[in-house]
Amino acid sequence: MKKNMSNLDRVIRIILATVFAYLYFSGTVTGILGILLVVLGAIFVLTSLVSFCPLYRIFGISTCSTKQEA
C-alpha cells in the first residue's frame, strides 16, 4: 500500500476528527448526525495513521509529495 497523503493532509484530518469528537461529546451535535461525525472522525484518524486514503486511490489523487515508483 503506497502512501498517498501529505503531512498537511494528515494534520487537517486529525484536527477535523478532534473537532467532530468535541462536538459529539460536548452534546452540541447529537443523534444520528453525531454518530456519523464520530465514525467519520475515526476513519480520518485511521487513514491519517497509515497515510493512505482509499478514496484518493479510486479517484487517482495523491497529495504525497514524495516520488512514487511506477
LUMTOR-824258 format. One record per atom (N, C-alpha, C): residue number from 0; residue in three letters; atom name; x, y, z. Coordinates in nm, 2 decimals, padded with zeros to 4 digits. Layout:
REM residues N
[r NUM,ala,CA,[X,Y,Z]];
...
END
This chain:
REM residues 70
[r 0,met,N,[00.09,-00.12,00.00]];
[r 0,met,CA,[00.00,00.00,00.00]];
[r 0,met,C,[00.09,00.12,00.00]];
[r 1,lys,N,[00.08,00.20,-00.11]];
[r 1,lys,CA,[00.17,00.32,-00.12]];
[r 1,lys,C,[00.10,00.44,-00.05]];
[r 2,lys,N,[00.18,00.52,00.01]];
[r 2,lys,CA,[00.13,00.64,00.08]];
[r 2,lys,C,[00.07,00.74,-00.03]];
[r 3,asn,N,[-00.04,00.80,00.00]];
[r 3,asn,CA,[-00.10,00.90,-00.10]];
[r 3,asn,C,[-00.15,01.02,-00.02]];
[r 4,met,N,[-00.10,01.04,00.10]];
[r 4,met,CA,[-00.14,01.16,00.18]];
[r 4,met,C,[-00.02,01.23,00.23]];
[r 5,ser,N,[-00.02,01.37,00.21]];
[r 5,ser,CA,[00.08,01.45,00.26]];
[r 5,ser,C,[00.07,01.47,00.42]];
[r 6,asn,N,[00.17,01.52,00.48]];
[r 6,asn,CA,[00.16,01.55,00.62]];
[r 6,asn,C,[00.06,01.66,00.65]];
[r 7,leu,N,[00.04,01.76,00.57]];
[r 7,leu,CA,[-00.06,01.86,00.59]];
[r 7,leu,C,[-00.20,01.80,00.58]];
[r 8,asp,N,[-00.22,01.71,00.49]];
[r 8,asp,CA,[-00.35,01.64,00.48]];
[r 8,asp,C,[-00.38,01.56,00.60]];
[r 9,arg,N,[-00.27,01.49,00.65]];
[r 9,arg,CA,[-00.29,01.41,00.78]];
[r 9,arg,C,[-00.33,01.50,00.90]];
[r 10,val,N,[-00.26,01.61,00.91]];
[r 10,val,CA,[-00.28,01.70,01.02]];
[r 10,val,C,[-00.43,01.76,01.01]];
[r 11,ile,N,[-00.47,01.80,00.90]];
[r 11,ile,CA,[-00.60,01.85,00.88]];
[r 11,ile,C,[-00.71,01.75,00.92]];
[r 12,arg,N,[-00.69,01.62,00.88]];
[r 12,arg,CA,[-00.78,01.51,00.92]];
[r 12,arg,C,[-00.78,01.49,01.07]];
[r 13,ile,N,[-00.67,01.50,01.13]];
[r 13,ile,CA,[-00.66,01.48,01.28]];
[r 13,ile,C,[-00.74,01.60,01.35]];
[r 14,ile,N,[-00.72,01.72,01.30]];
[r 14,ile,CA,[-00.79,01.83,01.36]];
[r 14,ile,C,[-00.94,01.82,01.34]];
[r 15,leu,N,[-00.98,01.78,01.22]];
[r 15,leu,CA,[-01.13,01.76,01.19]];
[r 15,leu,C,[-01.18,01.65,01.28]];
[r 16,ala,N,[-01.11,01.54,01.30]];
[r 16,ala,CA,[-01.15,01.43,01.39]];
[r 16,ala,C,[-01.17,01.48,01.53]];
[r 17,thr,N,[-01.08,01.57,01.58]];
[r 17,thr,CA,[-01.08,01.62,01.71]];
[r 17,thr,C,[-01.21,01.71,01.73]];
[r 18,val,N,[-01.23,01.79,01.63]];
[r 18,val,CA,[-01.35,01.88,01.63]];
[r 18,val,C,[-01.48,01.80,01.63]];
[r 19,phe,N,[-01.48,01.70,01.55]];
[r 19,phe,CA,[-01.60,01.61,01.54]];
[r 19,phe,C,[-01.63,01.54,01.68]];
[r 20,ala,N,[-01.52,01.49,01.74]];
[r 20,ala,CA,[-01.53,01.43,01.87]];
[r 20,ala,C,[-01.58,01.53,01.98]];
[r 21,tyr,N,[-01.52,01.65,01.97]];
[r 21,tyr,CA,[-01.56,01.75,02.07]];
[r 21,tyr,C,[-01.71,01.79,02.05]];
[r 22,leu,N,[-01.76,01.81,01.93]];
[r 22,leu,CA,[-01.90,01.84,01.90]];
[r 22,leu,C,[-01.99,01.73,01.95]];
[r 23,tyr,N,[-01.95,01.60,01.94]];
[r 23,tyr,CA,[-02.04,01.49,01.98]];
[r 23,tyr,C,[-02.03,01.48,02.13]];
[r 24,phe,N,[-01.92,01.48,02.19]];
[r 24,phe,CA,[-01.91,01.45,02.34]];
[r 24,phe,C,[-01.95,01.57,02.42]];
[r 25,ser,N,[-01.95,01.69,02.36]];
[r 25,ser,CA,[-02.00,01.81,02.44]];
[r 25,ser,C,[-02.15,01.82,02.43]];
[r 26,gly,N,[-02.21,01.74,02.34]];
[r 26,gly,CA,[-02.36,01.74,02.33]];
[r 26,gly,C,[-02.41,01.84,02.23]];
[r 27,thr,N,[-02.32,01.91,02.16]];
[r 27,thr,CA,[-02.35,02.01,02.06]];
[r 27,thr,C,[-02.43,01.94,01.94]];
[r 28,val,N,[-02.37,01.83,01.89]];
[r 28,val,CA,[-02.43,01.75,01.79]];
[r 28,val,C,[-02.47,01.62,01.84]];
[r 29,thr,N,[-02.60,01.58,01.83]];
[r 29,thr,CA,[-02.65,01.45,01.89]];
[r 29,thr,C,[-02.72,01.37,01.78]];
[r 30,gly,N,[-02.76,01.26,01.82]];
[r 30,gly,CA,[-02.84,01.17,01.73]];
[r 30,gly,C,[-02.76,01.11,01.62]];
[r 31,ile,N,[-02.82,01.08,01.51]];
[r 31,ile,CA,[-02.76,01.01,01.40]];
[r 31,ile,C,[-02.65,01.10,01.34]];
[r 32,leu,N,[-02.66,01.23,01.33]];
[r 32,leu,CA,[-02.56,01.31,01.28]];
[r 32,leu,C,[-02.43,01.31,01.37]];
[r 33,gly,N,[-02.45,01.31,01.50]];
[r 33,gly,CA,[-02.34,01.30,01.59]];
[r 33,gly,C,[-02.27,01.17,01.58]];
[r 34,ile,N,[-02.34,01.06,01.56]];
[r 34,ile,CA,[-02.27,00.93,01.54]];
[r 34,ile,C,[-02.20,00.92,01.41]];
[r 35,leu,N,[-02.26,00.98,01.31]];
[r 35,leu,CA,[-02.19,00.98,01.18]];
[r 35,leu,C,[-02.06,01.06,01.18]];
[r 36,leu,N,[-02.06,01.17,01.26]];
[r 36,leu,CA,[-01.94,01.25,01.27]];
[r 36,leu,C,[-01.83,01.18,01.35]];
[r 37,val,N,[-01.87,01.10,01.45]];
[r 37,val,CA,[-01.77,01.02,01.52]];
[r 37,val,C,[-01.71,00.91,01.44]];
[r 38,val,N,[-01.80,00.85,01.36]];
[r 38,val,CA,[-01.75,00.74,01.27]];
[r 38,val,C,[-01.66,00.80,01.16]];
[r 39,leu,N,[-01.70,00.92,01.10]];
[r 39,leu,CA,[-01.61,00.98,01.01]];
[r 39,leu,C,[-01.48,01.03,01.07]];
[r 40,gly,N,[-01.48,01.08,01.19]];
[r 40,gly,CA,[-01.36,01.11,01.26]];
[r 40,gly,C,[-01.27,01.00,01.28]];
[r 41,ala,N,[-01.33,00.88,01.32]];
[r 41,ala,CA,[-01.25,00.76,01.34]];
[r 41,ala,C,[-01.18,00.72,01.21]];
[r 42,ile,N,[-01.25,00.73,01.10]];
[r 42,ile,CA,[-01.20,00.70,00.96]];
[r 42,ile,C,[-01.08,00.79,00.93]];
[r 43,phe,N,[-01.10,00.92,00.96]];
[r 43,phe,CA,[-01.00,01.02,00.94]];
[r 43,phe,C,[-00.87,00.99,01.02]];
[r 44,val,N,[-00.89,00.95,01.15]];
[r 44,val,CA,[-00.77,00.91,01.23]];
[r 44,val,C,[-00.70,00.79,01.17]];
[r 45,leu,N,[-00.78,00.69,01.13]];
[r 45,leu,CA,[-00.72,00.56,01.08]];
[r 45,leu,C,[-00.64,00.59,00.95]];
[r 46,thr,N,[-00.70,00.67,00.86]];
[r 46,thr,CA,[-00.63,00.70,00.73]];
[r 46,thr,C,[-00.51,00.78,00.76]];
[r 47,ser,N,[-00.52,00.87,00.86]];
[r 47,ser,CA,[-00.40,00.96,00.89]];
[r 47,ser,C,[-00.29,00.87,00.94]];
[r 48,leu,N,[-00.32,00.77,01.02]];
[r 48,leu,CA,[-00.21,00.69,01.08]];
[r 48,leu,C,[-00.14,00.60,00.98]];
[r 49,val,N,[-00.21,00.56,00.88]];
[r 49,val,CA,[-00.15,00.48,00.77]];
[r 49,val,C,[-00.11,00.56,00.65]];
[r 50,ser,N,[-00.14,00.68,00.65]];
[r 50,ser,CA,[-00.11,00.77,00.53]];
[r 50,ser,C,[-00.16,00.72,00.40]];
[r 51,phe,N,[-00.28,00.66,00.41]];
[r 51,phe,CA,[-00.34,00.61,00.28]];
[r 51,phe,C,[-00.49,00.63,00.29]];
[r 52,cys,N,[-00.54,00.69,00.18]];
[r 52,cys,CA,[-00.69,00.71,00.17]];
[r 52,cys,C,[-00.74,00.63,00.05]];
[r 53,pro,N,[-00.83,00.53,00.07]];
[r 53,pro,CA,[-00.88,00.45,-00.04]];
[r 53,pro,C,[-00.95,00.54,-00.14]];
[r 54,leu,N,[-01.02,00.64,-00.10]];
[r 54,leu,CA,[-01.09,00.72,-00.20]];
[r 54,leu,C,[-00.99,00.80,-00.29]];
[r 55,tyr,N,[-00.88,00.84,-00.23]];
[r 55,tyr,CA,[-00.78,00.90,-00.32]];
[r 55,tyr,C,[-00.73,00.80,-00.43]];
[r 56,arg,N,[-00.72,00.68,-00.39]];
[r 56,arg,CA,[-00.67,00.58,-00.48]];
[r 56,arg,C,[-00.77,00.56,-00.59]];
[r 57,ile,N,[-00.90,00.55,-00.56]];
[r 57,ile,CA,[-01.01,00.53,-00.66]];
[r 57,ile,C,[-01.01,00.65,-00.76]];
[r 58,phe,N,[-01.00,00.77,-00.71]];
[r 58,phe,CA,[-01.00,00.89,-00.80]];
[r 58,phe,C,[-00.87,00.93,-00.85]];
[r 59,gly,N,[-00.76,00.86,-00.82]];
[r 59,gly,CA,[-00.63,00.88,-00.87]];
[r 59,gly,C,[-00.56,01.01,-00.82]];
[r 60,ile,N,[-00.60,01.04,-00.69]];
[r 60,ile,CA,[-00.55,01.16,-00.63]];
[r 60,ile,C,[-00.43,01.12,-00.54]];
[r 61,ser,N,[-00.33,01.21,-00.53]];
[r 61,ser,CA,[-00.22,01.19,-00.43]];
[r 61,ser,C,[-00.17,01.32,-00.39]];
[r 62,thr,N,[-00.18,01.35,-00.25]];
[r 62,thr,CA,[-00.13,01.47,-00.20]];
[r 62,thr,C,[00.01,01.45,-00.14]];
[r 63,cys,N,[00.07,01.33,-00.15]];
[r 63,cys,CA,[00.20,01.30,-00.11]];
[r 63,cys,C,[00.30,01.36,-00.20]];
[r 64,ser,N,[00.40,01.43,-00.14]];
[r 64,ser,CA,[00.50,01.49,-00.23]];
[r 64,ser,C,[00.62,01.41,-00.26]];
[r 65,thr,N,[00.63,01.29,-00.21]];
[r 65,thr,CA,[00.74,01.20,-00.24]];
[r 65,thr,C,[00.72,01.14,-00.38]];
[r 66,lys,N,[00.83,01.11,-00.45]];
[r 66,lys,CA,[00.82,01.04,-00.58]];
[r 66,lys,C,[00.77,00.90,-00.56]];
[r 67,gln,N,[00.68,00.86,-00.64]];
[r 67,gln,CA,[00.63,00.72,-00.63]];
[r 67,gln,C,[00.68,00.65,-00.75]];
[r 68,glu,N,[00.73,00.53,-00.73]];
[r 68,glu,CA,[00.78,00.45,-00.84]];
[r 68,glu,C,[00.67,00.37,-00.91]];
[r 69,ala,N,[00.68,00.36,-01.04]];
[r 69,ala,CA,[00.57,00.30,-01.12]];
[r 69,ala,C,[00.58,00.15,-01.11]];
END
